């Protein structure tokens, strides 16, 4: 085994801290801050910029759309209540509240955007696997 392979193997070993099940508020804040700060204008290389509006469920046409919208609104309200003094959490709540058709937040924390991403990726993977079967 080469030295490089040994180094890669050592990096892949789980650390004791990574196996903790307790959510640390400071870690949560850092994650939220990173998600907010990583938002940039349209970039065709970003996965979230590739998701078409047709992947989102349409409000009024499906119960799923209504359920996801309510989840998004509840999450934004929870962030405002639980982290009212934390600026990154409030910024995420603003981002979630402003997620609307044709102006999506594209945040992984948003139930609607996460669902659309899952639907879109599932369709692409299905097409790829069907092509592999032939």
ABEGO torsion letter per residue (X at the ends): XBAAAAAAAAAABBBAAAABABBBAAAAAAAAAAAAAABBBBBAABAAAABBAAABBBBGABAAAAAAAAAAAAAAAAAAAAAAABAAAAAAAAAAAABBBGBBAGBAABAAAAAAAAAAAAAAAAAAAAAAAX
